[in-house]
Amino acid sequence: MKQQSLQIASQASQIRSLLNLHAPPPPPLRTTIFIDGTWLYYSLYTQQSSQTVSGQYLSSNPLESAFGSNWEKTHEIDWTLLPPSISSELELLIGRRVDITMCLAYTSMKPSTPPTSSRYKMVNALKVLPQYTLNLHETTSRGEKQVDIHLATDLLHYGGLDNLDCAVILTGDEDFVPAIKRVRERGKRVYLCTLKAGLSTVLRDTQELDGVFYMDGESVLKEFVKEIDGGEGEEKLFEFLRDKGSVSSRDIGRWLKSIGSLDGIKSRYGNILRWLQLIETGGKISIEDLSSAENKNMEYFVRLKEGGGYKEQSLVELKEICRARGLKVSGNKSEIISRIISDDSNVPDVASEDSAKDAVGMMSESEAFSEIKTKLHEFINASGGVAYSRNIGRYLSKCPSAEGVSTLNVLKHHYFSLRKFLNTRGKDAELGWDEDYDFEGAISKGYSEPVEGFRVFIE
């Protein structure tokens, strides 16, 4: 009799499975992410290495372990990618689609926190990016505790609403266990996203969670921690502002569109203003008339702060800029900055734009090639065999050609850009390119994208 009952149950299970083969997939889980921002900051930015008995250093900081002790100089957290990274990990864990409906962040900060600090930059990103709703408290003697209370209260509130199926808490703090228990009693799922090094024992061992997944794994970290691209977008903006001075938001929009960056910035940051606000955090630019821009959708203005963005750089970095430009490196920081700013503006107008076009148009391509190659070779040799594209452009703008216009005008007229000029190896027979100046081969072996553009080598 018992065996017959088991057979009937097995057949019923098979029938149910067959019936479900063509059933529509279940709807995605409506999920809210709750971020303990204070815990996250200390876990990512302040955990230090410790020395073992054998003399080796072990780091409890996951970013330091994955990317090295100087990770902040080589990598950056792309906060726009954190929510989708959490969503992907959760879907892998539960085998079901997830719809992130809200991403709520909770943290505190002192009013005196420097804008260039890691904490300020993190808070500012959570504040201006459209993916987040930031609940920011002022750090006092009880500031951190206020953050915990606010998060727990919101967890209980949203956990009681019908439009939430699942909650993900990004924390390692055991104080949230009672709130987690209450939310699960209401029939909601609660998952923990955490770091192994920052996880309390009580929270790790609790039975009040539907599941736990970790951000420590290198594959997960690489979803939202990216290698710094050299700040190319910011450097282009600084160069644009140095040339134009104070510019309007409309001018910046037109300029971004002209260089093909507008769609990417809008896709990543939501709008141009949010992108500029993140750059403003570094203390290099200022956004003026912002209050009217926010309230009335009016135009605002952007300019470089005094010092052209150089004040935030170290003395060693500033001296490297001087060496690359052939400037004196002696003096204190303010003297060196003044020297660099003076060099920024020292681009003589060799000829008017109209006369330049006329004169350049009279040069043959062979003559133009020879002119550019000679000047380029002189500058790279004087720079020790390697030069940044940005500095090459400055040098060519100061060199008059045989027609009386700048060599840079000649370059732009015939080749449009330095990179295209360096890729003209196919015309070596016609234009007299020889092996001493094999720029293309040098680029393929030594191409890089540092702060000031790509580098050019002579082999």
Backbone torsions as a table, in degrees:
resi	resn	phi	psi	omega
1	MET	NA	-43.7	-179.8
2	LYS	-63.4	-42.3	-179.8
3	GLN	-65.3	-36.6	178.4
4	GLN	-65.1	-38.6	178.6
5	SER	-64.4	-39.6	178.8
6	LEU	-65.3	-38.9	178.6
7	GLN	-64.7	-41.2	178.8
8	ILE	-63.3	-42.1	179.5
9	ALA	-64.2	-39.1	179.3
10	SER	-65.8	-43.1	178.6
11	GLN	-63.1	-40.3	179.0
12	ALA	-63.2	-39.0	178.9
13	SER	-64.7	-40.9	178.9
14	GLN	-64.5	-39.9	179.2
15	ILE	-63.4	-42.4	179.2
16	ARG	-63.1	-38.9	179.4
17	SER	-64.1	-41.9	178.6
18	LEU	-64.6	-40.1	-179.8
19	LEU	-65.1	-29.5	-177.1
20	ASN	-86.3	-5.0	-177.5
21	LEU	-60.5	-37.6	-176.3
22	HIS	-106.7	12.7	178.6
23	ALA	-74.2	145.4	178.2
24	PRO	-64.8	149.9	179.3
25	PRO	-64.4	151.6	178.8
26	PRO	-64.6	152.5	179.3
27	PRO	-65.2	155.5	179.0
28	PRO	-64.6	150.0	177.3
29	LEU	-74.6	124.5	177.5
30	ARG	-75.9	112.9	-166.9
31	THR	-123.0	136.6	173.1
32	THR	-114.4	134.0	177.3
33	ILE	-98.5	130.0	176.6
34	PHE	-112.2	116.8	-175.6
35	ILE	-106.7	119.9	171.6
36	ASP	-81.0	88.4	-171.7
37	GLY	-64.5	-33.9	179.5
38	THR	-66.9	-47.1	176.7
39	TRP	-60.8	-42.0	-177.8
40	LEU	-64.4	-41.2	179.5
41	TYR	-61.3	-50.2	-177.8
42	TYR	-65.5	-32.5	-179.9
43	SER	-71.4	-36.2	-175.9
44	LEU	-88.4	-33.0	-169.0
45	TYR	-110.2	-19.8	-170.3
46	THR	-118.2	-12.4	179.6
47	GLN	-68.9	131.4	-171.8
48	GLN	-106.9	165.8	175.7
49	SER	-75.3	152.2	176.2
50	SER	-129.8	146.7	-176.2
51	GLN	-92.4	131.9	179.5
52	THR	-85.9	176.1	180.0
53	VAL	-61.8	-34.7	-178.7
54	SER	-77.1	-3.8	179.2
55	GLY	95.0	-4.7	178.6
56	GLN	-80.2	154.6	178.4
57	TYR	-104.2	126.4	176.4
58	LEU	-114.3	132.1	-177.8
59	SER	-102.1	135.3	173.1
60	SER	-90.8	-2.9	177.7
61	ASN	-86.6	118.6	-175.5
62	PRO	-63.6	-34.0	-179.9
63	LEU	-72.0	-37.5	177.3
64	GLU	-66.4	-39.2	178.9
65	SER	-66.3	-37.7	-176.0
66	ALA	-82.0	-36.4	-169.4
67	PHE	-123.9	2.2	177.6
68	GLY	100.7	163.3	-174.7
69	SER	-66.1	-24.5	179.1
70	ASN	-102.3	35.0	-172.5
71	TRP	-59.3	-30.4	-178.1
72	GLU	-68.5	-19.2	177.9
73	LYS	-89.1	-20.1	-176.3
74	THR	-111.3	-20.8	-176.8
75	HIS	-134.5	162.2	176.8
76	GLU	-143.5	150.0	177.4
77	ILE	-83.4	123.9	175.1
78	ASP	-93.1	96.5	-173.6
79	TRP	-66.3	-17.9	177.1
80	THR	-68.7	-20.9	-174.7
81	LEU	-98.6	-6.0	-178.8
82	LEU	-65.2	-50.0	179.5
83	PRO	-57.8	-47.9	178.4
84	PRO	-65.2	-28.0	176.5
85	SER	-66.4	-43.8	177.4
86	ILE	-63.1	-42.3	179.3
87	SER	-59.6	-44.3	-179.2
88	SER	-63.2	-43.2	179.7
89	GLU	-65.4	-38.9	179.7
90	LEU	-66.2	-40.9	178.9
91	GLU	-63.0	-38.4	176.5
92	LEU	-65.3	-36.1	-177.4
93	LEU	-70.2	-42.6	-172.5
94	ILE	-104.0	-9.7	179.2
95	GLY	67.2	34.8	-178.5
96	ARG	-150.0	149.8	-179.6
97	ARG	-67.2	149.2	-177.3
98	VAL	-127.3	138.1	176.1
99	ASP	-117.5	108.2	179.6
100	ILE	-76.2	110.2	-178.1
101	THR	-90.9	-30.8	177.9
102	MET	-149.0	151.7	173.5
103	CYS	-132.1	102.5	-173.7
104	LEU	-102.4	126.9	-179.5
105	ALA	-115.8	143.3	-176.2
106	TYR	-132.9	126.3	177.5
107	THR	-162.5	179.0	177.6
108	SER	-138.1	161.8	-179.1
109	MET	-160.4	145.4	176.1
110	LYS	-75.2	145.8	176.8
111	PRO	-60.7	-26.1	-176.9
112	SER	-87.5	4.3	-179.0
113	THR	-60.0	125.4	-177.8
114	PRO	-62.3	137.8	179.8
115	PRO	-61.2	-22.0	-178.8
116	THR	-88.1	-3.5	-177.4
117	SER	-76.1	157.0	179.3
118	SER	-62.0	-37.4	-178.4
119	ARG	-65.8	-44.7	-179.7
120	TYR	-62.5	-43.6	-178.6
121	LYS	-63.9	-40.1	178.1
122	MET	-64.1	-47.3	-179.6
123	VAL	-62.4	-41.7	-178.8
124	ASN	-65.0	-38.1	177.6
125	ALA	-63.0	-44.7	179.1
126	LEU	-66.3	-25.0	-178.0
127	LYS	-79.4	-42.8	-170.9
128	VAL	-96.4	-21.6	-177.4
129	LEU	-75.3	138.9	-174.8
130	PRO	-69.5	-14.9	-178.4
131	GLN	-72.0	-16.4	-170.9
132	TYR	-120.4	153.4	164.0
133	THR	-116.5	114.0	-174.6
134	LEU	-96.3	131.1	172.5
135	ASN	-110.0	99.9	-171.3
136	LEU	-105.9	128.6	176.1
137	HIS	-111.1	154.5	174.3
138	GLU	-82.8	130.4	-178.5
139	THR	-69.2	120.0	174.4
140	THR	-129.9	-165.1	178.0
141	SER	-63.0	-26.7	178.6
142	ARG	-115.0	16.0	-173.7
143	GLY	-59.0	-44.3	-177.4
144	GLU	-67.7	-36.8	179.3
145	LYS	-66.7	-34.9	177.0
146	GLN	-61.3	-36.2	178.5
147	VAL	-62.4	-46.7	-179.8
148	ASP	-61.4	-43.6	-178.7
149	ILE	-64.0	-42.6	-179.6
150	HIS	-62.6	-45.4	-179.7
151	LEU	-63.2	-46.7	-178.8
152	ALA	-62.0	-40.2	179.4
153	THR	-63.8	-44.7	179.1
154	ASP	-66.9	-35.8	177.6
155	LEU	-61.2	-44.0	177.5
156	LEU	-65.6	-39.9	-178.5
157	HIS	-65.2	-56.3	-176.9
158	TYR	-69.0	-28.3	177.3
159	GLY	-66.3	-17.2	178.1
160	GLY	-94.0	-1.2	-178.7
161	LEU	-91.3	150.9	-177.4
162	ASP	-72.9	-21.4	-176.1
163	ASN	-88.4	14.6	175.3
164	LEU	-121.8	122.6	176.3
165	ASP	-99.2	-29.4	-169.5
166	CYS	-149.1	142.6	176.0
167	ALA	-122.3	136.9	172.8
168	VAL	-115.7	124.7	179.5
169	ILE	-108.8	122.3	177.7
170	LEU	-97.0	96.9	-176.0
171	THR	-164.8	175.7	171.1
172	GLY	-137.6	12.8	-172.5
173	ASP	-91.9	128.1	-178.8
174	GLU	-73.4	-12.0	-177.8
175	ASP	-62.9	-17.8	-175.8
176	PHE	-90.1	-1.8	-177.4
177	VAL	-58.2	-46.2	179.1
178	PRO	-59.3	-41.6	179.3
179	ALA	-66.8	-38.6	177.4
180	ILE	-60.4	-42.9	-179.8
181	LYS	-60.5	-43.5	-178.3
182	ARG	-65.5	-39.6	-179.5
183	VAL	-66.7	-39.6	178.9
184	ARG	-68.4	-31.0	176.8
185	GLU	-64.8	-21.2	177.9
186	ARG	-88.1	8.0	176.2
187	GLY	86.5	13.3	-179.7
188	LYS	-98.5	151.0	176.6
189	ARG	-85.9	142.9	177.2
190	VAL	-133.6	123.6	178.7
191	TYR	-118.9	150.1	179.8
192	LEU	-108.6	126.2	170.8
193	CYS	-109.7	123.2	-170.2
194	THR	-151.5	-178.2	175.6
195	LEU	-117.6	135.4	-177.0
196	LYS	-59.9	-39.7	-176.7
197	ALA	-70.7	-26.4	-176.6
198	GLY	-105.6	16.9	-174.7
199	LEU	-97.0	126.7	178.2
200	SER	-72.2	151.1	-179.1
201	THR	-62.8	-40.3	-179.1
202	VAL	-61.6	-44.9	-179.3
203	LEU	-69.0	-36.1	179.8
204	ARG	-64.5	-37.6	-174.5
205	ASP	-93.2	-3.8	-176.5
206	THR	-66.9	149.0	176.7
207	GLN	-98.3	9.8	-174.1
208	GLU	-90.7	12.3	-177.6
209	LEU	-116.1	148.7	174.7
210	ASP	-80.3	-21.9	179.7
211	GLY	177.1	162.7	-179.3
212	VAL	-133.5	136.8	170.2
213	PHE	-136.0	151.2	-170.0
214	TYR	-111.5	147.4	177.1
215	MET	-94.7	-3.6	-172.2
216	ASP	-68.3	-31.0	-176.0
217	GLY	-58.8	139.9	-175.8
218	GLU	-59.9	-35.1	-179.4
219	SER	-64.9	-34.2	179.0
220	VAL	-75.0	-44.5	-179.2
221	LEU	-59.7	-37.3	-177.4
222	LYS	-69.4	-10.6	176.4
223	GLU	-70.0	-33.1	-175.9
224	PHE	-130.5	2.2	173.1
225	VAL	-111.2	116.3	-172.1
226	LYS	-116.8	151.9	175.3
227	GLU	-68.6	135.2	-179.3
228	ILE	-63.3	131.4	-176.7
229	ASP	-88.4	13.7	179.3
230	GLY	89.6	4.5	178.7
231	GLY	64.9	33.3	-174.2
232	GLU	-58.4	-43.0	-179.1
233	GLY	-63.4	-43.4	178.8
234	GLU	-65.5	-43.3	-178.6
235	GLU	-63.4	-36.9	176.7
236	LYS	-64.1	-39.1	178.1
237	LEU	-64.7	-45.1	179.9
238	PHE	-60.2	-41.7	179.6
239	GLU	-63.7	-41.2	178.8
240	PHE	-62.4	-42.6	-179.1
241	LEU	-71.0	-34.6	177.4
242	ARG	-63.7	-36.2	-179.9
243	ASP	-74.8	-36.0	-170.5
244	LYS	-103.8	-19.7	-173.7
245	GLY	80.9	-138.5	177.3
246	SER	-77.4	125.9	-177.4
247	VAL	-125.0	155.9	-179.0
248	SER	-84.6	161.5	178.0
249	SER	-61.2	-34.6	178.6
250	ARG	-65.3	-40.0	178.6
251	ASP	-64.0	-40.4	179.1
252	ILE	-64.2	-41.1	178.1
253	GLY	-60.7	-44.8	178.8
254	ARG	-64.0	-41.4	-179.7
255	TRP	-64.8	-44.5	178.8
256	LEU	-61.1	-38.4	178.1
257	LYS	-65.9	-38.0	-177.5
258	SER	-67.8	-28.1	179.9
259	ILE	-99.4	6.2	175.1
260	GLY	77.5	22.1	-176.8
261	SER	-107.7	-8.1	-172.1
262	LEU	-64.0	-48.0	-177.0
263	ASP	-63.4	-40.4	-179.9
264	GLY	-64.9	-40.6	179.6
265	ILE	-67.1	-42.3	178.9
266	LYS	-65.5	-38.0	-179.9
267	SER	-66.5	-39.0	-175.0
268	ARG	-84.5	-40.1	-172.1
269	TYR	-109.7	-8.6	-179.4
270	GLY	95.6	-48.2	176.1
271	ASN	-158.3	171.6	-176.4
272	ILE	-65.7	-37.4	-176.2
273	LEU	-60.5	-42.4	179.7
274	ARG	-63.5	-39.4	177.2
275	TRP	-61.8	-44.6	-179.9
276	LEU	-66.5	-36.1	179.6
277	GLN	-64.5	-36.5	177.1
278	LEU	-67.6	-38.4	177.1
279	ILE	-68.7	-36.8	179.4
280	GLU	-60.8	-28.4	178.0
281	THR	-56.5	-33.5	180.0
282	GLY	-73.7	-4.1	175.6
283	GLY	79.5	15.0	-175.3
284	LYS	-100.5	-22.0	178.7
285	ILE	-130.1	163.5	173.6
286	SER	-129.4	143.7	178.6
287	ILE	-108.8	119.6	-174.9
288	GLU	-103.6	153.5	-179.1
289	ASP	58.1	33.9	-177.0
290	LEU	-69.3	-34.8	-177.2
291	SER	-61.4	-43.7	179.3
292	SER	-70.1	-30.4	179.1
293	ALA	-66.9	-38.7	-178.4
294	GLU	-74.0	-37.5	-173.1
295	ASN	-84.9	-32.3	-171.9
296	LYS	-124.1	10.7	-178.5
297	ASN	56.0	35.1	-178.2
298	MET	-90.4	170.4	179.1
299	GLU	-69.7	143.8	173.8
300	TYR	-125.8	170.9	-173.4
301	PHE	-126.6	147.1	-176.9
302	VAL	-128.3	137.7	176.5
303	ARG	-146.3	159.0	172.7
304	LEU	-71.9	141.3	173.9
305	LYS	-72.5	163.6	179.4
306	GLU	-54.9	129.0	-176.5
307	GLY	104.5	-4.9	173.4
308	GLY	60.3	23.4	-179.9
309	GLY	88.7	-3.4	-176.6
310	TYR	-82.4	-19.6	-176.0
311	LYS	-63.1	-27.5	-178.0
312	GLU	-79.4	-11.5	-178.6
313	GLN	-86.8	152.4	-179.0
314	SER	-75.3	164.6	179.1
315	LEU	-61.8	-38.0	178.9
316	VAL	-62.5	-43.8	179.5
317	GLU	-64.0	-40.6	-179.9
318	LEU	-65.2	-39.3	178.7
319	LYS	-66.0	-34.0	177.0
320	GLU	-64.8	-37.8	176.5
321	ILE	-62.6	-43.1	179.0
322	CYS	-61.6	-44.5	-179.6
323	ARG	-61.9	-42.4	-179.2
324	ALA	-64.0	-28.1	-178.8
325	ARG	-95.8	-3.0	-178.1
326	GLY	77.2	25.0	179.9
327	LEU	-96.5	161.6	176.1
328	LYS	-65.9	143.8	-178.3
329	VAL	-106.4	-0.6	-178.7
330	SER	-79.0	158.4	177.1
331	GLY	112.5	170.3	177.9
332	ASN	-81.5	-179.7	-173.3
333	LYS	-62.5	-44.5	-177.7
334	SER	-64.9	-36.8	178.6
335	GLU	-66.4	-40.7	-179.6
336	ILE	-67.5	-40.2	177.8
337	ILE	-61.6	-44.1	178.6
338	SER	-60.0	-38.6	-179.9
339	ARG	-65.1	-41.6	-179.2
340	ILE	-68.8	-42.9	179.7
341	ILE	-63.0	-39.4	177.4
342	SER	-62.1	-39.6	178.3
343	ASP	-67.4	-34.4	177.5
344	ASP	-57.9	-40.3	-175.4
345	SER	-91.5	-5.9	-175.8
346	ASN	-90.1	65.9	177.0
347	VAL	-119.0	94.9	-173.9
348	PRO	-63.6	145.6	176.1
349	ASP	-84.2	95.0	-174.2
350	VAL	-65.7	-36.9	177.4
351	ALA	-157.2	159.4	177.8
352	SER	-66.1	161.4	-175.9
353	GLU	-61.1	-43.5	-177.9
354	ASP	-65.6	-47.5	-179.2
355	SER	-66.7	-31.7	178.2
356	ALA	-62.8	-44.2	179.9
357	LYS	-62.2	-41.7	-179.4
358	ASP	-64.1	-45.0	-176.8
359	ALA	-68.0	-43.3	-179.0
360	VAL	-63.3	-37.6	-178.3
361	GLY	-63.6	-19.9	-179.0
362	MET	-83.4	-13.9	-178.7
363	MET	-83.2	137.9	174.4
364	SER	-75.3	163.1	-179.8
365	GLU	-65.1	-35.3	178.7
366	SER	-64.0	-43.0	178.3
367	GLU	-65.1	-42.6	179.9
368	ALA	-62.8	-43.2	-179.5
369	PHE	-60.2	-47.2	-179.0
370	SER	-61.8	-42.1	-179.9
371	GLU	-61.7	-48.9	-177.0
372	ILE	-66.6	-43.8	-176.8
373	LYS	-62.3	-41.0	-179.8
374	THR	-62.2	-49.1	-179.0
375	LYS	-65.0	-40.0	-179.6
376	LEU	-64.4	-43.0	179.4
377	HIS	-63.1	-41.9	178.9
378	GLU	-59.1	-47.3	-174.6
379	PHE	-69.2	-42.8	-177.9
380	ILE	-67.1	-39.8	176.4
381	ASN	-62.8	-41.7	179.3
382	ALA	-66.9	-22.4	-179.3
383	SER	-93.7	11.0	177.1
384	GLY	86.9	18.6	176.3
385	GLY	97.5	-4.7	179.0
386	VAL	-148.1	140.1	-179.5
387	ALA	-147.4	147.5	176.6
388	TYR	-77.9	146.0	-178.7
389	SER	-58.4	-37.4	-178.9
390	ARG	-62.7	-42.5	-179.8
391	ASN	-72.4	-32.3	175.0
392	ILE	-61.6	-43.3	178.9
393	GLY	-60.1	-42.3	178.6
394	ARG	-62.4	-43.4	-177.6
395	TYR	-64.6	-45.9	-179.2
396	LEU	-64.1	-30.1	179.2
397	SER	-69.4	-21.0	-178.4
398	LYS	-96.4	-7.0	-176.3
399	CYS	-98.5	113.3	176.1
400	PRO	-71.5	139.0	177.9
401	SER	-87.8	-178.1	179.9
402	ALA	-64.0	-22.6	-179.5
403	GLU	-90.6	-0.1	177.6
404	GLY	90.3	-3.5	175.8
405	VAL	-100.8	168.8	-178.9
406	SER	-69.8	149.8	177.1
407	THR	-63.6	-27.8	176.9
408	LEU	-64.2	-39.7	176.1
409	ASN	-61.7	-39.6	178.0
410	VAL	-62.5	-45.2	-179.9
411	LEU	-59.8	-48.6	-177.2
412	LYS	-65.7	-36.2	-178.0
413	HIS	-67.6	-43.5	-173.8
414	HIS	-91.1	-29.3	-172.7
415	TYR	-127.1	-6.7	178.7
416	PHE	73.2	-43.4	-178.3
417	SER	-150.2	161.8	178.3
418	LEU	-62.0	-40.4	-177.6
419	ARG	-61.1	-41.8	179.7
420	LYS	-67.9	-35.8	176.6
421	PHE	-61.6	-41.2	-177.3
422	LEU	-72.8	-10.9	-179.8
423	ASN	-106.5	28.7	-178.7
424	THR	-98.8	31.8	-177.8
425	ARG	-62.3	-25.1	-178.7
426	GLY	-65.2	-16.8	-177.6
427	LYS	-107.3	25.2	-173.3
428	ASP	-62.0	-37.2	-178.8
429	ALA	-68.9	-43.1	-177.4
430	GLU	-70.2	-38.8	-171.9
431	LEU	-100.5	-2.0	175.0
432	GLY	79.1	30.9	177.2
433	TRP	-74.3	131.5	-179.8
434	ASP	-120.8	174.7	-171.7
435	GLU	-69.1	-19.0	-179.3
436	ASP	-67.7	-22.4	-174.6
437	TYR	-123.0	50.1	-176.7
438	ASP	-78.8	70.9	-175.3
439	PHE	-62.4	-39.3	-176.4
440	GLU	-63.3	-45.4	177.3
441	GLY	-61.0	-36.1	179.0
442	ALA	-67.0	-39.3	179.9
443	ILE	-65.1	-44.1	-177.4
444	SER	-64.0	-26.5	-179.7
445	LYS	-94.9	-24.1	-173.4
446	GLY	-129.2	22.0	-177.1
447	TYR	-70.9	135.6	175.3
448	SER	-152.6	168.2	-179.7
449	GLU	-125.9	73.6	177.6
450	PRO	-78.0	-171.6	-175.1
451	VAL	-57.2	-38.9	-171.7
452	GLU	-99.4	19.9	177.4
453	GLY	108.9	-167.7	-179.2
454	PHE	-82.9	165.3	-179.5
455	ARG	-107.3	151.0	178.9
456	VAL	-122.6	131.9	-178.9
457	PHE	-114.5	151.3	166.8
458	ILE	-110.1	128.2	-178.0
459	GLU	-95.9	NA	NA
